Amino acid sequence: MRLHKAVEITAPEAAALLEGNRGASGRAPAISLGGTWYDVRSLSVAELACFIDDLTRRGYCGSGAP
């Protein structure tokens, strides 16, 4: 997998980010893939798409709230 700027975070950290709605440009600040949460605020739209594609190729799927 390529190196991405997304940072793995805990579910409570993700909940705080989502509750505070601190995402840029109306995007979610955190995503969950395969049960692992990631802070994606620092990713551009293209980087986020590549990150999700890479995770999906590794066998993760799904997203949701903590």
PDB file of N, CA, C and O in Angstrom, chain B, residues numbered from 101:
ATOM      1  N   MET B 101       0.835  -1.175   0.000  1.00  0.00           N
ATOM      2  CA  MET B 101       0.000   0.000   0.000  1.00  0.00           C
ATOM      3  C   MET B 101       0.879   1.237   0.000  1.00  0.00           C
ATOM      4  O   MET B 101       1.926   1.274   0.646  1.00  0.00           O
ATOM      5  N   ARG B 102       0.444   2.236  -0.725  1.00  0.00           N
ATOM      6  CA  ARG B 102       1.178   3.498  -0.756  1.00  0.00           C
ATOM      7  C   ARG B 102       1.134   4.196   0.598  1.00  0.00           C
ATOM      8  O   ARG B 102       0.255   3.927   1.417  1.00  0.00           O
ATOM      9  N   LEU B 103       2.071   5.078   0.821  1.00  0.00           N
ATOM     10  CA  LEU B 103       2.094   5.874   2.042  1.00  0.00           C
ATOM     11  C   LEU B 103       1.052   6.977   1.919  1.00  0.00           C
ATOM     12  O   LEU B 103       1.047   7.723   0.939  1.00  0.00           O
ATOM     13  N   HIS B 104       0.193   7.082   2.884  1.00  0.00           N
ATOM     14  CA  HIS B 104      -0.843   8.111   2.895  1.00  0.00           C
ATOM     15  C   HIS B 104      -0.706   8.950   4.154  1.00  0.00           C
ATOM     16  O   HIS B 104      -0.118   8.519   5.146  1.00  0.00           O
ATOM     17  N   LYS B 105      -1.258  10.158   4.096  1.00  0.00           N
ATOM     18  CA  LYS B 105      -1.194  11.064   5.230  1.00  0.00           C
ATOM     19  C   LYS B 105      -2.298  10.807   6.247  1.00  0.00           C
ATOM     20  O   LYS B 105      -2.338  11.457   7.292  1.00  0.00           O
ATOM     21  N   ALA B 106      -3.191   9.871   5.957  1.00  0.00           N
ATOM     22  CA  ALA B 106      -4.266   9.556   6.895  1.00  0.00           C
ATOM     23  C   ALA B 106      -3.659   8.925   8.145  1.00  0.00           C
ATOM     24  O   ALA B 106      -2.743   8.106   8.067  1.00  0.00           O
ATOM     25  N   VAL B 107      -4.188   9.323   9.287  1.00  0.00           N
ATOM     26  CA  VAL B 107      -3.672   8.845  10.568  1.00  0.00           C
ATOM     27  C   VAL B 107      -4.716   7.936  11.199  1.00  0.00           C
ATOM     28  O   VAL B 107      -5.894   8.289  11.266  1.00  0.00           O
ATOM     29  N   GLU B 108      -4.287   6.763  11.662  1.00  0.00           N
ATOM     30  CA  GLU B 108      -5.197   5.866  12.361  1.00  0.00           C
ATOM     31  C   GLU B 108      -5.537   6.480  13.713  1.00  0.00           C
ATOM     32  O   GLU B 108      -4.654   6.934  14.441  1.00  0.00           O
ATOM     33  N   ILE B 109      -6.836   6.489  14.043  1.00  0.00           N
ATOM     34  CA  ILE B 109      -7.305   7.059  15.304  1.00  0.00           C
ATOM     35  C   ILE B 109      -8.264   6.078  15.970  1.00  0.00           C
ATOM     36  O   ILE B 109      -8.688   5.092  15.367  1.00  0.00           O
ATOM     37  N   THR B 110      -8.596   6.367  17.218  1.00  0.00           N
ATOM     38  CA  THR B 110      -9.528   5.521  17.959  1.00  0.00           C
ATOM     39  C   THR B 110     -10.970   5.931  17.638  1.00  0.00           C
ATOM     40  O   THR B 110     -11.211   7.015  17.105  1.00  0.00           O
ATOM     41  N   ALA B 111     -11.912   5.065  17.964  1.00  0.00           N
ATOM     42  CA  ALA B 111     -13.326   5.369  17.747  1.00  0.00           C
ATOM     43  C   ALA B 111     -13.765   6.611  18.531  1.00  0.00           C
ATOM     44  O   ALA B 111     -14.507   7.425  17.981  1.00  0.00           O
ATOM     45  N   PRO B 112     -13.341   6.798  19.797  1.00  0.00           N
ATOM     46  CA  PRO B 112     -13.727   8.023  20.509  1.00  0.00           C
ATOM     47  C   PRO B 112     -13.162   9.297  19.846  1.00  0.00           C
ATOM     48  O   PRO B 112     -13.829  10.331  19.812  1.00  0.00           O
ATOM     49  N   GLU B 113     -11.938   9.207  19.324  1.00  0.00           N
ATOM     50  CA  GLU B 113     -11.365  10.360  18.616  1.00  0.00           C
ATOM     51  C   GLU B 113     -12.179  10.655  17.359  1.00  0.00           C
ATOM     52  O   GLU B 113     -12.439  11.815  17.040  1.00  0.00           O
ATOM     53  N   ALA B 114     -12.576   9.609  16.652  1.00  0.00           N
ATOM     54  CA  ALA B 114     -13.387   9.783  15.443  1.00  0.00           C
ATOM     55  C   ALA B 114     -14.737  10.400  15.798  1.00  0.00           C
ATOM     56  O   ALA B 114     -15.222  11.289  15.099  1.00  0.00           O
ATOM     57  N   ALA B 115     -15.336   9.928  16.877  1.00  0.00           N
ATOM     58  CA  ALA B 115     -16.624  10.468  17.308  1.00  0.00           C
ATOM     59  C   ALA B 115     -16.518  11.958  17.615  1.00  0.00           C
ATOM     60  O   ALA B 115     -17.409  12.732  17.265  1.00  0.00           O
ATOM     61  N   ALA B 116     -15.440  12.356  18.263  1.00  0.00           N
ATOM     62  CA  ALA B 116     -15.238  13.778  18.582  1.00  0.00           C
ATOM     63  C   ALA B 116     -15.088  14.595  17.307  1.00  0.00           C
ATOM     64  O   ALA B 116     -15.647  15.687  17.204  1.00  0.00           O
ATOM     65  N   LEU B 117     -14.342  14.083  16.338  1.00  0.00           N
ATOM     66  CA  LEU B 117     -14.172  14.797  15.075  1.00  0.00           C
ATOM     67  C   LEU B 117     -15.505  14.907  14.333  1.00  0.00           C
ATOM     68  O   LEU B 117     -15.849  15.972  13.819  1.00  0.00           O
ATOM     69  N   LEU B 118     -16.245  13.812  14.280  1.00  0.00           N
ATOM     70  CA  LEU B 118     -17.523  13.811  13.575  1.00  0.00           C
ATOM     71  C   LEU B 118     -18.546  14.693  14.282  1.00  0.00           C
ATOM     72  O   LEU B 118     -19.325  15.388  13.630  1.00  0.00           O
ATOM     73  N   GLU B 119     -18.546  14.667  15.597  1.00  0.00           N
ATOM     74  CA  GLU B 119     -19.482  15.496  16.359  1.00  0.00           C
ATOM     75  C   GLU B 119     -19.185  16.972  16.159  1.00  0.00           C
ATOM     76  O   GLU B 119     -20.098  17.786  16.019  1.00  0.00           O
ATOM     77  N   GLY B 120     -17.900  17.311  16.146  1.00  0.00           N
ATOM     78  CA  GLY B 120     -17.501  18.697  15.947  1.00  0.00           C
ATOM     79  C   GLY B 120     -17.570  19.130  14.499  1.00  0.00           C
ATOM     80  O   GLY B 120     -17.421  20.314  14.197  1.00  0.00           O
ATOM     81  N   ASN B 121     -17.797  18.173  13.589  1.00  0.00           N
ATOM     82  CA  ASN B 121     -17.889  18.443  12.158  1.00  0.00           C
ATOM     83  C   ASN B 121     -16.751  19.329  11.687  1.00  0.00           C
ATOM     84  O   ASN B 121     -16.966  20.368  11.064  1.00  0.00           O
ATOM     85  N   ARG B 122     -15.531  18.898  11.998  1.00  0.00           N
ATOM     86  CA  ARG B 122     -14.344  19.684  11.672  1.00  0.00           C
ATOM     87  C   ARG B 122     -13.759  19.340  10.309  1.00  0.00           C
ATOM     88  O   ARG B 122     -12.594  19.644  10.052  1.00  0.00           O
ATOM     89  N   GLY B 123     -14.527  18.723   9.439  1.00  0.00           N
ATOM     90  CA  GLY B 123     -14.050  18.357   8.104  1.00  0.00           C
ATOM     91  C   GLY B 123     -13.941  19.570   7.210  1.00  0.00           C
ATOM     92  O   GLY B 123     -14.669  20.547   7.381  1.00  0.00           O
ATOM     93  N   ALA B 124     -13.039  19.507   6.264  1.00  0.00           N
ATOM     94  CA  ALA B 124     -12.864  20.601   5.305  1.00  0.00           C
ATOM     95  C   ALA B 124     -13.825  20.421   4.144  1.00  0.00           C
ATOM     96  O   ALA B 124     -14.073  19.300   3.701  1.00  0.00           O
ATOM     97  N   SER B 125     -14.358  21.518   3.657  1.00  0.00           N
ATOM     98  CA  SER B 125     -15.200  21.520   2.455  1.00  0.00           C
ATOM     99  C   SER B 125     -16.417  20.610   2.577  1.00  0.00           C
ATOM    100  O   SER B 125     -16.855  20.031   1.583  1.00  0.00           O
ATOM    101  N   GLY B 126     -16.964  20.478   3.771  1.00  0.00           N
ATOM    102  CA  GLY B 126     -18.142  19.654   3.958  1.00  0.00           C
ATOM    103  C   GLY B 126     -17.879  18.160   3.927  1.00  0.00           C
ATOM    104  O   GLY B 126     -18.822  17.370   3.962  1.00  0.00           O
ATOM    105  N   ARG B 127     -16.615  17.756   3.860  1.00  0.00           N
ATOM    106  CA  ARG B 127     -16.270  16.331   3.858  1.00  0.00           C
ATOM    107  C   ARG B 127     -16.164  15.827   5.284  1.00  0.00           C
ATOM    108  O   ARG B 127     -15.900  16.590   6.214  1.00  0.00           O
ATOM    109  N   ALA B 128     -16.374  14.530   5.440  1.00  0.00           N
ATOM    110  CA  ALA B 128     -16.223  13.919   6.760  1.00  0.00           C
ATOM    111  C   ALA B 128     -14.759  13.975   7.178  1.00  0.00           C
ATOM    112  O   ALA B 128     -13.877  13.714   6.360  1.00  0.00           O
ATOM    113  N   PRO B 129     -14.485  14.311   8.435  1.00  0.00           N
ATOM    114  CA  PRO B 129     -13.101  14.399   8.898  1.00  0.00           C
ATOM    115  C   PRO B 129     -12.488  13.040   9.224  1.00  0.00           C
ATOM    116  O   PRO B 129     -11.271  12.917   9.365  1.00  0.00           O
ATOM    117  N   ALA B 130     -13.351  12.009   9.344  1.00  0.00           N
ATOM    118  CA  ALA B 130     -12.860  10.672   9.684  1.00  0.00           C
ATOM    119  C   ALA B 130     -13.691   9.637   8.947  1.00  0.00           C
ATOM    120  O   ALA B 130     -14.879   9.834   8.692  1.00  0.00           O
ATOM    121  N   ILE B 131     -13.039   8.526   8.609  1.00  0.00           N
ATOM    122  CA  ILE B 131     -13.741   7.418   7.972  1.00  0.00           C
ATOM    123  C   ILE B 131     -13.359   6.130   8.682  1.00  0.00           C
ATOM    124  O   ILE B 131     -12.310   6.028   9.317  1.00  0.00           O
ATOM    125  N   SER B 132     -14.239   5.159   8.554  1.00  0.00           N
ATOM    126  CA  SER B 132     -13.984   3.840   9.120  1.00  0.00           C
ATOM    127  C   SER B 132     -13.980   2.833   7.995  1.00  0.00           C
ATOM    128  O   SER B 132     -14.935   2.738   7.224  1.00  0.00           O
ATOM    129  N   LEU B 133     -12.906   2.087   7.908  1.00  0.00           N
ATOM    130  CA  LEU B 133     -12.796   1.028   6.915  1.00  0.00           C
ATOM    131  C   LEU B 133     -12.258  -0.209   7.613  1.00  0.00           C
ATOM    132  O   LEU B 133     -11.203  -0.170   8.247  1.00  0.00           O
ATOM    133  N   GLY B 134     -12.986  -1.298   7.492  1.00  0.00           N
ATOM    134  CA  GLY B 134     -12.551  -2.528   8.129  1.00  0.00           C
ATOM    135  C   GLY B 134     -12.502  -2.452   9.639  1.00  0.00           C
ATOM    136  O   GLY B 134     -11.725  -3.168  10.272  1.00  0.00           O
ATOM    137  N   GLY B 135     -13.329  -1.586  10.231  1.00  0.00           N
ATOM    138  CA  GLY B 135     -13.349  -1.450  11.681  1.00  0.00           C
ATOM    139  C   GLY B 135     -12.263  -0.552  12.251  1.00  0.00           C
ATOM    140  O   GLY B 135     -12.195  -0.356  13.464  1.00  0.00           O
ATOM    141  N   THR B 136     -11.418  -0.006  11.395  1.00  0.00           N
ATOM    142  CA  THR B 136     -10.350   0.898  11.821  1.00  0.00           C
ATOM    143  C   THR B 136     -10.705   2.315  11.379  1.00  0.00           C
ATOM    144  O   THR B 136     -11.122   2.540  10.243  1.00  0.00           O
ATOM    145  N   TRP B 137     -10.533   3.254  12.288  1.00  0.00           N
ATOM    146  CA  TRP B 137     -10.846   4.653  12.000  1.00  0.00           C
ATOM    147  C   TRP B 137      -9.602   5.401  11.544  1.00  0.00           C
ATOM    148  O   TRP B 137      -8.496   5.142  12.017  1.00  0.00           O
ATOM    149  N   TYR B 138      -9.804   6.343  10.610  1.00  0.00           N
ATOM    150  CA  TYR B 138      -8.715   7.159  10.080  1.00  0.00           C
ATOM    151  C   TYR B 138      -9.129   8.627  10.062  1.00  0.00           C
ATOM    152  O   TYR B 138     -10.247   8.962   9.671  1.00  0.00           O
ATOM    153  N   ASP B 139      -8.217   9.495  10.487  1.00  0.00           N
ATOM    154  CA  ASP B 139      -8.387  10.941  10.376  1.00  0.00           C
ATOM    155  C   ASP B 139      -7.953  11.306   8.967  1.00  0.00           C
ATOM    156  O   ASP B 139      -6.781  11.163   8.622  1.00  0.00           O
ATOM    157  N   VAL B 140      -8.885  11.776   8.152  1.00  0.00           N
ATOM    158  CA  VAL B 140      -8.590  12.061   6.741  1.00  0.00           C
ATOM    159  C   VAL B 140      -8.655  13.559   6.424  1.00  0.00           C
ATOM    160  O   VAL B 140      -8.751  13.947   5.260  1.00  0.00           O
ATOM    161  N   ARG B 141      -8.601  14.388   7.454  1.00  0.00           N
ATOM    162  CA  ARG B 141      -8.697  15.836   7.233  1.00  0.00           C
ATOM    163  C   ARG B 141      -7.563  16.378   6.374  1.00  0.00           C
ATOM    164  O   ARG B 141      -7.757  17.353   5.648  1.00  0.00           O
ATOM    165  N   SER B 142      -6.391  15.772   6.442  1.00  0.00           N
ATOM    166  CA  SER B 142      -5.240  16.306   5.712  1.00  0.00           C
ATOM    167  C   SER B 142      -5.174  15.828   4.260  1.00  0.00           C
ATOM    168  O   SER B 142      -4.288  16.241   3.513  1.00  0.00           O
ATOM    169  N   LEU B 143      -6.104  14.963   3.860  1.00  0.00           N
ATOM    170  CA  LEU B 143      -6.066  14.428   2.502  1.00  0.00           C
ATOM    171  C   LEU B 143      -6.887  15.290   1.543  1.00  0.00           C
ATOM    172  O   LEU B 143      -7.958  15.789   1.890  1.00  0.00           O
ATOM    173  N   SER B 144      -6.366  15.449   0.346  1.00  0.00           N
ATOM    174  CA  SER B 144      -7.141  16.103  -0.710  1.00  0.00           C
ATOM    175  C   SER B 144      -8.190  15.113  -1.201  1.00  0.00           C
ATOM    176  O   SER B 144      -8.162  13.943  -0.818  1.00  0.00           O
ATOM    177  N   VAL B 145      -9.102  15.560  -2.032  1.00  0.00           N
ATOM    178  CA  VAL B 145     -10.128  14.672  -2.569  1.00  0.00           C
ATOM    179  C   VAL B 145      -9.486  13.511  -3.328  1.00  0.00           C
ATOM    180  O   VAL B 145      -9.896  12.362  -3.169  1.00  0.00           O
ATOM    181  N   ALA B 146      -8.488  13.808  -4.147  1.00  0.00           N
ATOM    182  CA  ALA B 146      -7.803  12.761  -4.924  1.00  0.00           C
ATOM    183  C   ALA B 146      -7.055  11.796  -4.003  1.00  0.00           C
ATOM    184  O   ALA B 146      -7.089  10.584  -4.217  1.00  0.00           O
ATOM    185  N   GLU B 147      -6.382  12.327  -2.981  1.00  0.00           N
ATOM    186  CA  GLU B 147      -5.656  11.470  -2.038  1.00  0.00           C
ATOM    187  C   GLU B 147      -6.619  10.567  -1.265  1.00  0.00           C
ATOM    188  O   GLU B 147      -6.325   9.396  -1.026  1.00  0.00           O
ATOM    189  N   LEU B 148      -7.762  11.116  -0.882  1.00  0.00           N
ATOM    190  CA  LEU B 148      -8.763  10.329  -0.167  1.00  0.00           C
ATOM    191  C   LEU B 148      -9.264   9.184  -1.039  1.00  0.00           C
ATOM    192  O   LEU B 148      -9.410   8.058  -0.566  1.00  0.00           O
ATOM    193  N   ALA B 149      -9.525   9.469  -2.304  1.00  0.00           N
ATOM    194  CA  ALA B 149      -9.977   8.422  -3.230  1.00  0.00           C
ATOM    195  C   ALA B 149      -8.923   7.324  -3.360  1.00  0.00           C
ATOM    196  O   ALA B 149      -9.260   6.140  -3.342  1.00  0.00           O
ATOM    197  N   CYS B 150      -7.673   7.697  -3.489  1.00  0.00           N
ATOM    198  CA  CYS B 150      -6.583   6.709  -3.590  1.00  0.00           C
ATOM    199  C   CYS B 150      -6.455   5.908  -2.304  1.00  0.00           C
ATOM    200  O   CYS B 150      -6.243   4.696  -2.343  1.00  0.00           O
ATOM    201  N   PHE B 151      -6.583   6.576  -1.166  1.00  0.00           N
ATOM    202  CA  PHE B 151      -6.487   5.909   0.130  1.00  0.00           C
ATOM    203  C   PHE B 151      -7.585   4.857   0.268  1.00  0.00           C
ATOM    204  O   PHE B 151      -7.314   3.722   0.662  1.00  0.00           O
ATOM    205  N   ILE B 152      -8.823   5.231  -0.056  1.00  0.00           N
ATOM    206  CA  ILE B 152      -9.937   4.297   0.038  1.00  0.00           C
ATOM    207  C   ILE B 152      -9.749   3.147  -0.950  1.00  0.00           C
ATOM    208  O   ILE B 152     -10.022   1.994  -0.617  1.00  0.00           O
ATOM    209  N   ASP B 153      -9.288   3.452  -2.156  1.00  0.00           N
ATOM    210  CA  ASP B 153      -9.012   2.393  -3.143  1.00  0.00           C
ATOM    211  C   ASP B 153      -7.976   1.413  -2.612  1.00  0.00           C
ATOM    212  O   ASP B 153      -8.145   0.200  -2.738  1.00  0.00           O
ATOM    213  N   ASP B 154      -6.902   1.933  -2.019  1.00  0.00           N
ATOM    214  CA  ASP B 154      -5.853   1.064  -1.476  1.00  0.00           C
ATOM    215  C   ASP B 154      -6.387   0.173  -0.356  1.00  0.00           C
ATOM    216  O   ASP B 154      -6.087  -1.020  -0.312  1.00  0.00           O
ATOM    217  N   LEU B 155      -7.182   0.757   0.554  1.00  0.00           N
ATOM    218  CA  LEU B 155      -7.755  -0.031   1.646  1.00  0.00           C
ATOM    219  C   LEU B 155      -8.706  -1.099   1.102  1.00  0.00           C
ATOM    220  O   LEU B 155      -8.716  -2.231   1.583  1.00  0.00           O
ATOM    221  N   THR B 156      -9.490  -0.737   0.115  1.00  0.00           N
ATOM    222  CA  THR B 156     -10.431  -1.682  -0.483  1.00  0.00           C
ATOM    223  C   THR B 156      -9.692  -2.845  -1.130  1.00  0.00           C
ATOM    224  O   THR B 156     -10.103  -3.998  -0.999  1.00  0.00           O
ATOM    225  N   ARG B 157      -8.610  -2.545  -1.821  1.00  0.00           N
ATOM    226  CA  ARG B 157      -7.811  -3.607  -2.441  1.00  0.00           C
ATOM    227  C   ARG B 157      -7.234  -4.553  -1.395  1.00  0.00           C
ATOM    228  O   ARG B 157      -7.026  -5.734  -1.673  1.00  0.00           O
ATOM    229  N   ARG B 158      -6.978  -4.048  -0.215  1.00  0.00           N
ATOM    230  CA  ARG B 158      -6.439  -4.902   0.863  1.00  0.00           C
ATOM    231  C   ARG B 158      -7.530  -5.725   1.532  1.00  0.00           C
ATOM    232  O   ARG B 158      -7.232  -6.548   2.398  1.00  0.00           O
ATOM    233  N   GLY B 159      -8.797  -5.519   1.148  1.00  0.00           N
ATOM    234  CA  GLY B 159      -9.867  -6.345   1.671  1.00  0.00           C
ATOM    235  C   GLY B 159     -10.779  -5.690   2.675  1.00  0.00           C
ATOM    236  O   GLY B 159     -11.653  -6.352   3.235  1.00  0.00           O
ATOM    237  N   TYR B 160     -10.600  -4.404   2.921  1.00  0.00           N
ATOM    238  CA  TYR B 160     -11.498  -3.706   3.828  1.00  0.00           C
ATOM    239  C   TYR B 160     -12.696  -3.191   3.062  1.00  0.00           C
ATOM    240  O   TYR B 160     -12.611  -2.928   1.862  1.00  0.00           O
ATOM    241  N   CYS B 161     -13.821  -3.045   3.761  1.00  0.00           N
ATOM    242  CA  CYS B 161     -14.987  -2.418   3.129  1.00  0.00           C
ATOM    243  C   CYS B 161     -15.882  -1.854   4.226  1.00  0.00           C
ATOM    244  O   CYS B 161     -15.805  -2.269   5.382  1.00  0.00           O
ATOM    245  N   GLY B 162     -16.729  -0.909   3.848  1.00  0.00           N
ATOM    246  CA  GLY B 162     -17.705  -0.344   4.762  1.00  0.00           C
ATOM    247  C   GLY B 162     -17.246   0.938   5.419  1.00  0.00           C
ATOM    248  O   GLY B 162     -16.054   1.241   5.447  1.00  0.00           O
ATOM    249  N   SER B 163     -18.193   1.688   5.947  1.00  0.00           N
ATOM    250  CA  SER B 163     -17.916   2.888   6.727  1.00  0.00           C
ATOM    251  C   SER B 163     -19.120   3.128   7.608  1.00  0.00           C
ATOM    252  O   SER B 163     -20.184   2.548   7.390  1.00  0.00           O
ATOM    253  N   GLY B 164     -18.958   3.969   8.591  1.00  0.00           N
ATOM    254  CA  GLY B 164     -20.061   4.267   9.478  1.00  0.00           C
ATOM    255  C   GLY B 164     -19.614   5.065  10.681  1.00  0.00           C
ATOM    256  O   GLY B 164     -18.453   5.460  10.782  1.00  0.00           O
ATOM    257  N   ALA B 165     -20.517   5.295  11.568  1.00  0.00           N
ATOM    258  CA  ALA B 165     -20.206   6.088  12.752  1.00  0.00           C
ATOM    259  C   ALA B 165     -19.673   5.185  13.862  1.00  0.00           C
ATOM    260  O   ALA B 165     -19.971   3.991  13.900  1.00  0.00           O
ATOM    261  N   PRO B 166     -18.885   5.763  14.758  1.00  0.00           N
ATOM    262  CA  PRO B 166     -18.349   4.966  15.868  1.00  0.00           C
ATOM    263  C   PRO B 166     -19.424   4.554  16.839  1.00  0.00           C
ATOM    264  O   PRO B 166     -19.137   3.879  17.828  1.00  0.00           O
TER     265      PRO B 166
END
